[in-house]
Amino acid sequence: MSASLTASQTRALEVTERVGSVISLVGCTWIFSTFLGSCRFRKPINRLIFYAALGNAFCNIATLISQDGIRAAEKSPNSPLCQFQAFLIQMFLPADAMWNLSMAINVYLTVFRRYNPAQLRKLEPIYLLINYGITFVPALAYIFISTSDRHRVYGPAITWCSITSAWGFLRIALCYGPAWVSILLIFVIYVWAGIEIFEKRRQLRAFKRPVSEVTIIANPFTSYVTTEVEITSEANPNTTRLSPQPYNLEEDVPGYGFSAYVVKVERGQQRPESPLVLSIHSRQQNISMDVNTAAWGYLKCAMLFFVSLLITWVPSSANRVHSLIYPNEVIFSYNYAGGLVLPLMGFWNAVIYTTTSWEAVKSLFAGIRSRMAQREYNGSPDGCVLVKNMGIEMGRPASLSSHERDNNLTDVARVSFTDSMKRLAG
């Protein structure tokens, strides 16, 4: 038991840490199972969340150990359990903020550098090396560092085994410091990209005024689509035409759902509306709706990312700064807040992963409902058919002739095939 906390406080902290850890591990399991089981979830942003979730899972192993590491260290200062717990905390806790920075860098490259999924995927080994390599080196080195006055670097630290208060400056310099540098850079990138996206939205809404070129950027969190709309105004000829132009890309990576295209709109003098002009206006309205959706979708995702980072890091950082300034003063509320929010990193990543993959999530559960309806039909003892799929309901009595039952099965097969085609097309 932690000497600075009462038995009831220690118990409350321990339960909170373990409950949060279990919730996060459930979230990590959701990420692993859907990412590995369906290519619909393998968008570039989700690939980075998948890598971050690996670190979250290891970090949650440490937070699940909770006060057991401290109890082991009180019995033996060189306890392997305490050292192992502290190593996992030091390596994977700051790595989560660095993975969030990697996601922000991908957003920057998509919005400003027009990177496609194939190019983004080439950066993943670099992200892995930096985000886990940089944290691995000090985390491993701390196991072997010990001095006569400060003793070992790793030891009891109220919430769990981590860097002790005697080495508190290392916690700020090599854990919380890098995390907050990453958070500030993330904030700058998201604001910068948001300004760019909303500026393109403003330009498109001013479509009637001649402009040289408008680049429309889809929500980089949920899709990687770039549309360039070039608008020119000519006195002659008196024509208005919409001509799609191919956009040469590297071969699409399966599962990314990446597309890009260029649309050139040339406008001459006004003339009576024609079906072609109406078609252009309709296309313009569709693009405007897409841009509005992308802009607000980006805003919601960016806010979710940033809010989750603040919730995770503000309470624990306040606690560590306080412990650095007042090493002999322990405030239970600060430690409890840190023990509450830090184990939930995997949960927040699962929420963000689900938000950016919402269409894939809906498709997944639609498929599950379809298979359950098919099994319900196959296992029906009285021959009654009940299919509920894509809003279609069919019921047939049990007293059908064999010919009618064959037709009934054909209808069911047709519904299932049509539903499958709709999901593929969607």
C-alpha positions as CSV (number, residue, x, y, z in Angstrom):
1,M,0.0,0.0,0.0
2,S,1.2,3.5,-0.8
3,A,2.5,5.1,2.4
4,S,1.2,8.5,1.4
5,L,-2.4,7.4,0.9
6,T,-4.9,5.9,3.3
7,A,-6.1,2.3,2.7
8,S,-9.5,3.5,1.3
9,Q,-7.8,6.0,-1.0
10,T,-5.4,3.3,-2.3
11,R,-8.3,0.9,-2.9
12,A,-10.3,3.6,-4.8
13,L,-7.3,4.4,-6.9
14,E,-6.7,0.7,-7.7
15,V,-10.3,0.0,-8.7
16,T,-10.4,3.1,-10.9
17,E,-7.2,2.2,-12.7
18,R,-8.2,-1.3,-13.4
19,V,-11.7,-0.5,-14.6
20,G,-10.3,2.1,-16.9
21,S,-7.7,-0.4,-18.2
22,V,-10.4,-3.0,-18.9
23,I,-12.5,-0.4,-20.8
24,S,-9.5,0.5,-22.9
25,L,-8.5,-3.1,-23.6
26,V,-12.1,-3.7,-24.9
27,G,-11.6,-0.7,-27.2
28,C,-8.2,-2.0,-28.4
29,T,-9.8,-5.4,-29.1
30,W,-12.5,-3.7,-31.2
31,I,-9.8,-1.9,-33.2
32,F,-7.7,-5.0,-33.7
33,S,-10.6,-7.3,-34.7
34,T,-12.2,-4.9,-37.2
35,F,-8.9,-3.6,-38.7
36,L,-7.6,-7.1,-39.3
37,G,-11.0,-8.5,-40.2
38,S,-12.2,-6.0,-42.8
39,C,-10.4,-3.9,-45.4
40,R,-13.1,-1.2,-45.1
41,F,-11.4,-0.1,-41.9
42,R,-7.9,0.2,-43.3
43,K,-7.8,3.9,-44.1
44,P,-4.5,5.7,-43.6
45,I,-5.7,7.4,-40.4
46,N,-6.9,4.1,-39.0
47,R,-3.6,2.4,-39.7
48,L,-1.9,4.8,-37.4
49,I,-4.6,4.3,-34.8
50,F,-4.0,0.6,-35.1
51,Y,-0.3,1.1,-34.4
52,A,-1.1,3.4,-31.5
53,A,-3.6,0.8,-30.0
54,L,-0.7,-1.7,-29.8
55,G,1.1,0.6,-27.5
56,N,-2.2,1.3,-25.6
57,A,-2.6,-2.4,-25.0
58,F,0.9,-2.7,-23.5
59,C,0.3,0.4,-21.4
60,N,-2.9,-1.0,-20.1
61,I,-1.1,-4.1,-19.0
62,A,0.9,-1.8,-16.8
63,T,-2.1,0.1,-15.4
64,L,-3.9,-3.2,-14.8
65,I,-1.0,-4.2,-12.5
66,S,-1.8,-1.0,-10.6
67,Q,-0.9,-1.0,-6.9
68,D,0.5,-4.6,-7.1
69,G,3.8,-3.2,-8.5
70,I,4.1,-0.8,-5.6
71,R,3.4,-3.5,-3.1
72,A,6.1,-5.7,-4.7
73,A,8.6,-2.8,-4.6
74,E,7.9,-2.2,-0.9
75,K,8.9,-5.8,-0.2
76,S,11.9,-5.6,-2.6
77,P,13.3,-2.4,-4.1
78,N,14.5,-4.4,-7.1
79,S,11.2,-6.0,-7.7
80,P,11.0,-7.2,-11.4
81,L,7.2,-6.6,-11.4
82,C,7.7,-2.9,-10.4
83,Q,10.5,-2.5,-12.9
84,F,8.4,-4.1,-15.7
85,Q,5.4,-1.9,-14.9
86,A,7.5,1.2,-14.9
87,F,9.2,0.2,-18.2
88,L,5.8,-0.2,-19.9
89,I,4.6,3.1,-18.6
90,Q,7.7,5.0,-19.7
91,M,7.8,3.5,-23.2
92,F,4.1,3.5,-24.2
93,L,2.6,6.5,-22.4
94,P,4.4,9.3,-24.3
95,A,4.2,7.2,-27.5
96,D,0.5,7.7,-27.6
97,A,0.9,11.5,-28.0
98,M,3.5,10.9,-30.6
99,W,1.2,8.7,-32.6
100,N,-1.4,11.5,-32.5
101,L,1.2,13.8,-33.9
102,S,1.9,11.3,-36.7
103,M,-1.9,11.4,-37.5
104,A,-1.7,15.2,-37.6
105,I,1.3,15.1,-39.9
106,N,-0.7,12.8,-42.3
107,V,-3.5,15.4,-42.3
108,Y,-0.9,18.1,-43.2
109,L,0.5,16.0,-46.0
110,T,-2.9,15.2,-47.4
111,V,-4.2,18.8,-47.2
112,F,-1.1,20.7,-48.3
113,R,1.1,18.2,-50.1
114,R,-1.7,16.2,-51.8
115,Y,-0.2,12.9,-50.6
116,N,-2.2,9.8,-51.6
117,P,-2.6,6.6,-49.5
118,A,0.3,4.8,-51.2
119,Q,2.6,7.7,-50.3
120,L,1.3,7.9,-46.7
121,R,1.8,4.2,-46.2
122,K,5.5,4.5,-47.1
123,L,5.9,6.7,-44.0
124,E,4.5,4.1,-41.6
125,P,7.9,2.4,-40.9
126,I,9.4,5.8,-40.1
127,Y,6.6,6.5,-37.7
128,L,7.0,3.1,-36.0
129,L,10.8,3.6,-35.7
130,I,10.4,7.1,-34.2
131,N,7.4,6.7,-32.0
132,Y,8.4,3.5,-30.4
133,G,12.2,3.7,-30.9
134,I,12.7,7.0,-29.2
135,T,10.7,6.0,-26.2
136,F,12.3,2.6,-26.0
137,V,15.9,3.8,-25.4
138,P,15.3,5.8,-22.2
139,A,12.7,3.3,-20.9
140,L,15.3,0.5,-21.1
141,A,18.2,2.6,-19.8
142,Y,16.3,3.6,-16.7
143,I,16.2,0.0,-15.6
144,F,20.0,0.0,-15.1
145,I,20.5,3.4,-13.6
146,S,20.9,3.7,-9.9
147,T,22.8,6.1,-7.6
148,S,23.6,6.0,-3.9
149,D,21.6,9.1,-3.0
150,R,18.6,8.8,-5.5
151,H,18.6,5.0,-5.8
152,R,16.9,3.4,-8.8
153,V,15.1,5.5,-11.4
154,Y,12.0,3.2,-11.4
155,G,10.1,2.7,-8.1
156,P,6.8,3.5,-6.3
157,A,5.1,6.7,-7.6
158,I,1.7,6.8,-5.8
159,T,-0.4,5.7,-8.8
160,W,1.8,2.9,-10.0
161,C,5.5,2.1,-10.4
162,S,7.1,4.8,-12.6
163,I,10.0,7.3,-12.3
164,T,10.3,8.1,-8.6
165,S,10.0,11.6,-7.2
166,A,13.8,11.7,-6.7
167,W,14.2,11.6,-10.5
168,G,11.1,13.7,-11.1
169,F,12.9,16.0,-13.6
170,L,13.2,13.0,-16.0
171,R,9.4,12.6,-16.0
172,I,9.0,16.1,-17.2
173,A,11.9,16.1,-19.6
174,L,11.4,12.7,-21.3
175,C,7.8,11.9,-20.8
176,Y,5.4,14.8,-20.2
177,G,7.6,17.3,-22.1
178,P,7.6,15.5,-25.4
179,A,3.9,14.8,-25.0
180,W,3.1,18.5,-24.6
181,V,5.3,19.5,-27.5
182,S,3.4,17.0,-29.6
183,I,0.1,18.3,-28.4
184,L,1.0,21.9,-29.3
185,L,2.2,20.9,-32.8
186,I,-1.0,18.9,-33.3
187,F,-3.1,22.0,-32.4
188,V,-1.1,24.1,-34.9
189,I,-1.5,21.6,-37.7
190,Y,-5.2,21.1,-37.1
191,V,-5.9,24.8,-37.0
192,W,-3.8,25.4,-40.1
193,A,-5.5,22.6,-42.0
194,G,-8.9,23.7,-40.9
195,I,-8.3,27.2,-42.1
196,E,-7.3,25.8,-45.5
197,I,-10.4,23.6,-45.8
198,F,-12.8,26.3,-44.8
199,E,-11.1,28.7,-47.2
200,K,-11.7,26.3,-50.1
201,R,-15.3,26.0,-48.9
202,R,-15.6,29.8,-49.0
203,Q,-14.1,30.0,-52.5
204,L,-16.5,27.4,-53.8
205,R,-19.5,29.2,-52.4
206,A,-18.3,32.3,-54.3
207,F,-18.3,30.2,-57.5
208,K,-20.1,32.9,-59.6
209,R,-17.2,35.2,-59.3
210,P,-14.3,34.3,-61.7
211,V,-11.4,32.6,-59.9
212,S,-8.4,30.9,-61.2
213,E,-8.6,27.6,-59.3
214,V,-10.3,26.0,-56.3
215,T,-9.0,22.8,-54.7
216,I,-11.6,20.9,-52.8
217,I,-10.4,18.8,-50.0
218,A,-12.5,16.1,-48.4
219,N,-12.3,15.3,-44.7
220,P,-8.8,13.9,-44.3
221,F,-9.9,11.9,-41.2
222,T,-12.6,9.9,-42.9
223,S,-11.4,9.9,-46.6
224,Y,-8.5,11.0,-48.7
225,V,-10.1,12.7,-51.7
226,T,-8.8,15.8,-53.5
227,T,-10.8,17.5,-56.1
228,E,-9.4,20.4,-58.2
229,V,-12.0,22.7,-59.7
230,E,-10.5,25.1,-62.3
231,I,-12.9,27.9,-63.1
232,T,-12.1,30.2,-66.1
233,S,-14.2,33.0,-67.6
234,E,-14.0,33.8,-71.3
235,A,-15.7,36.4,-73.5
236,N,-15.7,33.9,-76.4
237,P,-16.9,31.4,-77.2
238,N,-20.3,31.5,-75.5
239,T,-20.0,28.1,-74.0
240,T,-20.1,26.5,-70.7
241,R,-18.8,23.0,-70.4
242,L,-17.9,20.5,-67.7
243,S,-15.0,18.2,-68.6
244,P,-13.6,15.6,-66.2
245,Q,-9.9,15.1,-66.6
246,P,-8.0,12.0,-65.5
247,Y,-5.7,12.4,-62.6
248,N,-2.7,10.1,-62.7
249,L,-2.0,8.3,-59.5
250,E,-0.1,5.4,-58.3
251,E,-2.1,2.2,-58.2
252,D,-4.8,2.5,-55.5
253,V,-4.1,0.5,-52.3
254,P,-6.9,-1.9,-51.5
255,G,-9.1,-0.8,-48.6
256,Y,-8.2,2.8,-48.8
257,G,-11.1,3.9,-50.9
258,F,-8.9,6.7,-52.3
259,S,-10.0,8.7,-55.3
260,A,-9.1,12.0,-56.9
261,Y,-10.2,13.8,-59.9
262,V,-10.0,17.2,-61.6
263,V,-13.0,19.0,-63.0
264,K,-12.5,22.0,-65.3
265,V,-15.4,24.4,-65.6
266,E,-15.1,27.1,-68.3
267,R,-17.7,29.8,-68.4
268,G,-18.5,32.3,-71.1
269,Q,-21.3,34.8,-71.6
270,Q,-24.6,34.1,-70.1
271,R,-27.2,32.5,-72.3
272,P,-30.6,30.8,-71.7
273,E,-30.5,27.8,-69.4
274,S,-29.9,24.5,-71.2
275,P,-30.0,20.9,-69.8
276,L,-26.2,21.0,-69.8
277,V,-26.1,24.2,-67.8
278,L,-28.7,22.8,-65.3
279,S,-26.4,19.7,-65.0
280,I,-23.5,21.9,-64.2
281,H,-25.5,23.7,-61.6
282,S,-26.5,20.4,-60.1
283,R,-22.9,19.3,-60.1
284,Q,-21.9,22.5,-58.4
285,Q,-24.5,22.1,-55.7
286,N,-23.3,18.5,-55.1
287,I,-19.7,19.6,-54.8
288,S,-20.8,22.4,-52.4
289,M,-22.6,19.9,-50.3
290,D,-19.6,17.6,-50.3
291,V,-17.3,20.5,-49.2
292,N,-19.7,21.5,-46.4
293,T,-19.8,17.9,-45.2
294,A,-16.1,17.6,-45.3
295,A,-15.5,20.9,-43.5
296,W,-17.8,20.2,-40.6
297,G,-16.7,16.6,-40.5
298,Y,-13.1,17.7,-40.2
299,L,-14.0,20.2,-37.5
300,K,-15.7,17.5,-35.4
301,C,-12.9,15.0,-35.8
302,A,-10.2,17.5,-35.0
303,M,-12.1,18.7,-32.0
304,L,-12.5,15.1,-30.8
305,F,-8.8,14.4,-31.2
306,F,-7.8,17.5,-29.3
307,V,-10.3,17.2,-26.5
308,S,-9.3,13.6,-25.9
309,L,-5.6,14.7,-25.7
310,L,-6.5,17.4,-23.2
311,I,-8.6,15.1,-21.1
312,T,-5.8,12.5,-21.0
313,W,-2.8,14.8,-20.4
314,V,-4.0,17.9,-18.4
315,P,-4.8,16.2,-15.1
316,S,-1.8,13.9,-15.0
317,S,0.6,16.8,-16.1
318,A,-0.8,19.0,-13.3
319,N,-0.1,16.2,-10.9
320,R,3.5,15.7,-12.1
321,V,4.3,19.4,-12.1
322,H,2.9,19.7,-8.5
323,S,5.0,16.7,-7.4
324,L,8.1,18.2,-8.9
325,I,7.6,21.5,-7.1
326,Y,6.4,20.0,-3.9
327,P,7.9,16.5,-3.7
328,N,6.8,15.8,-0.2
329,E,3.2,16.8,-0.6
330,V,0.7,14.4,-2.0
331,I,-2.8,15.5,-3.1
332,F,-5.1,12.5,-3.6
333,S,-7.4,14.3,-6.0
334,Y,-4.5,15.0,-8.4
335,N,-3.3,11.4,-8.3
336,Y,-6.8,10.0,-8.6
337,A,-7.5,12.2,-11.7
338,G,-4.3,10.9,-13.3
339,G,-5.2,7.3,-12.5
340,L,-8.6,7.9,-14.0
341,V,-7.7,9.4,-17.4
342,L,-4.3,7.8,-18.3
343,P,-5.6,4.2,-18.6
344,L,-8.4,5.4,-20.9
345,M,-6.1,6.3,-23.8
346,G,-7.1,3.1,-25.6
347,F,-10.8,3.9,-25.1
348,W,-10.4,7.4,-26.7
349,N,-8.5,5.9,-29.7
350,A,-11.4,3.4,-30.1
351,V,-13.9,6.3,-30.1
352,I,-11.9,8.2,-32.7
353,Y,-11.4,5.0,-34.8
354,T,-15.2,4.4,-34.7
355,T,-16.0,8.0,-35.6
356,T,-13.6,8.1,-38.6
357,S,-14.9,4.6,-39.8
358,W,-18.6,5.2,-39.2
359,E,-19.7,4.1,-42.7
360,A,-17.6,0.9,-42.3
361,V,-19.2,0.3,-38.9
362,K,-22.7,0.6,-40.3
363,S,-21.8,-1.7,-43.1
364,L,-20.4,-4.2,-40.7
365,F,-23.5,-4.3,-38.5
366,A,-25.8,-4.4,-41.5
367,G,-23.9,-7.6,-42.6
368,I,-24.3,-9.1,-39.2
369,R,-28.0,-8.4,-39.2
370,S,-28.3,-9.9,-42.6
371,R,-26.6,-13.1,-41.6
372,M,-28.7,-13.4,-38.4
373,A,-31.8,-13.0,-40.5
374,Q,-30.7,-15.7,-42.9
375,R,-29.9,-18.1,-40.0
376,E,-33.3,-17.3,-38.5
377,Y,-34.9,-18.4,-41.8
378,N,-32.8,-21.5,-42.1
379,G,-33.5,-22.6,-38.6
380,S,-37.3,-21.9,-38.7
381,P,-39.1,-25.2,-37.6
382,D,-42.4,-24.3,-39.2
383,G,-41.2,-23.2,-42.6
384,C,-42.2,-19.6,-41.9
385,V,-39.9,-17.1,-43.7
386,L,-39.1,-13.8,-42.1
387,V,-36.5,-11.7,-43.8
388,K,-35.7,-8.2,-42.5
389,N,-33.0,-6.7,-44.5
390,M,-32.6,-3.3,-46.0
391,G,-36.2,-2.4,-45.0
392,I,-37.6,-5.6,-46.8
393,E,-40.0,-7.8,-44.9
394,M,-41.5,-11.0,-46.3
395,G,-43.8,-13.5,-44.6
396,R,-45.1,-16.8,-45.9
397,P,-47.4,-19.4,-44.2
398,A,-46.1,-22.8,-43.4
399,S,-48.7,-24.5,-45.5
400,L,-47.1,-23.8,-48.9
401,S,-46.7,-26.3,-51.7
402,S,-43.3,-27.5,-52.5
403,H,-43.3,-25.4,-55.7
404,E,-44.2,-22.3,-53.7
405,R,-41.5,-23.0,-51.2
406,D,-38.9,-23.3,-53.9
407,N,-40.1,-19.9,-55.2
408,N,-39.9,-18.6,-51.7
409,L,-36.3,-19.7,-51.3
410,T,-35.5,-18.0,-54.7
411,D,-37.0,-14.8,-53.4
412,V,-34.9,-14.9,-50.3
413,A,-31.7,-15.6,-52.3
414,R,-32.6,-12.7,-54.6
415,V,-33.1,-10.3,-51.6
416,S,-29.7,-11.5,-50.1
417,F,-27.9,-11.0,-53.5
418,T,-29.5,-7.5,-54.0
419,D,-28.5,-6.5,-50.5
420,S,-24.9,-7.6,-51.1
421,M,-24.7,-5.7,-54.3
422,K,-26.0,-2.5,-52.6
423,R,-23.4,-2.8,-49.9
424,L,-20.6,-3.3,-52.4
425,A,-21.8,-0.3,-54.4
426,G,-22.1,1.8,-51.3
